[in-house]
Amino acid sequence: MSDLESNLSALAAKVSQLEKQQITLKKYVVKLKHTLDEQIENFNHRPEAQYIENLQENFVALTLRLDELLAFNNPIKSTT
């Protein structure tokens, strides 16, 4: 076997090894992406987010009610 054939054979073996590694890596990346997607979904639908949203709505409602009560107790007298 000549040096050229030997080099080509070694190169072919290396390419084959790299292809196998690439296939394995792709499998891990798919699993990682699936896990990441699940975590994003869990984060976006966590109960704390709904609780905070409800608190914000209640805060706005209470602020509006307080403004109404203050306006009722301290009416602005128009000068017409």
C-alpha positions as MATLAB code, in Angstrom:
seq = 'MSDLESNLSALAAKVSQLEKQQITLKKYVVKLKHTLDEQIENFNHRPEAQYIENLQENFVALTLRLDELLAFNNPIKSTT';
ca = [
       0.000    0.000    0.000;
       1.420    3.366   -0.998;
       1.609    6.441    1.189;
      -1.218    8.041   -0.821;
      -3.491    5.060   -0.280;
      -2.548    4.973    3.386;
      -3.310    8.684    3.773;
      -6.630    8.334    1.936;
      -7.559    5.376    4.105;
      -6.692    7.315    7.282;
      -8.645   10.319    5.983;
     -11.676    8.157    5.198;
     -11.536    6.632    8.691;
     -11.322   10.085   10.246;
     -14.310   11.337    8.199;
     -16.294    8.278    9.257;
     -15.414    8.937   12.913;
     -16.440   12.596   12.568;
     -19.761   11.594   10.979;
     -20.492    9.278   13.915;
     -19.626   12.049   16.369;
     -21.872   14.454   14.470;
     -24.805   12.034   14.647;
     -24.283   11.608   18.392;
     -24.028   15.366   18.858;
     -27.247   15.921   16.899;
     -29.059   13.489   19.205;
     -27.858   15.379   22.279;
     -28.795   18.740   20.760;
     -32.329   17.508   20.000;
     -32.723   16.291   23.593;
     -31.321   19.567   24.918;
     -33.679   21.628   22.742;
     -36.648   19.554   23.893;
     -35.678   20.074   27.536;
     -35.159   23.790   26.976;
     -38.558   24.113   25.273;
     -40.200   22.360   28.231;
     -38.479   24.693   30.701;
     -39.531   27.768   28.711;
     -43.123   26.497   28.651;
     -43.044   25.844   32.404;
     -41.588   29.290   33.050;
     -44.178   31.045   30.902;
     -47.054   29.235   32.616;
     -45.838   29.355   36.195;
     -48.527   30.134   38.802;
     -46.576   33.091   40.161;
     -47.073   34.981   36.900;
     -50.859   34.668   37.158;
     -50.707   35.686   40.815;
     -48.689   38.798   39.985;
     -51.079   39.678   37.176;
     -54.024   39.395   39.575;
     -52.230   41.590   42.118;
     -51.598   44.220   39.443;
     -55.266   44.208   38.436;
     -56.331   44.539   42.072;
     -53.862   47.367   42.604;
     -55.267   49.280   39.629;
     -58.836   48.735   40.848;
     -57.928   49.904   44.367;
     -56.113   52.950   43.010;
     -59.147   53.924   40.937;
     -61.429   53.429   43.916;
     -59.143   55.517   46.122;
     -59.169   58.283   43.520;
     -62.988   58.160   43.490;
     -63.164   58.370   47.271;
     -60.695   61.258   47.383;
     -62.657   63.096   44.702;
     -65.885   62.507   46.623;
     -64.394   63.779   49.893;
     -62.565   66.717   48.313;
     -64.714   67.925   45.429;
     -63.152   70.582   43.247;
     -65.399   73.635   43.236;
     -65.692   75.188   39.839;
     -65.751   78.956   39.555;
     -68.301   79.643   36.859;
];
